[in-house]
Amino acid sequence: MRRANKRDENEPEIFSALRQLGASVYPLHEPCDAVLGYRNKTYLIEVKTPTGKSTKPQAKFIETWRGQYKILRSVDEAVTWLNDVGQGN
C-alpha cells in the first residue's frame, strides 16, 4: 500500500508568507513541494524543517536538476530569499 507524502509542519506558514509577498505558490507532491512564480520567473521549492533531510529521491533530483531549486527552512529564510530574488540576486 502506498503511503501519503508527509508534508513538513512549517510548510503552510512559509507558503503563506511567500504569497503575502506577491508570489504564486502551487503545491506539488513530487519532485519538490511547490512551484513558485515571482516576477515572471519560476522556481522549484522544497520546504524542510530546520533539521530536515532530503529523501533519496529528492537528493537524486537535486543532483540532476539544472534549473532553479531552493530549499527553505523557515519563514525568515523564505522572506529573505524572495526579497533577494526580487532584487535580482
C-alpha angles and dihedrals in degrees: 000000000000116000124219116258112262114238121213113252093233094053098095094053093045092049090047093051092049091050091049088057091055102265125136111229121193114185118227135181100214146058088003139353098263150348113235128200120199130162092347095308129108127220134181111224134193121196118213132171114247091270099029120130129210117254118240092259090049092049091051091049092049091051093053102034113105098188137074112307127164133183112211122195105175143014090253091053091047093050093047092048094048091047089051090049089050090054092051097255 
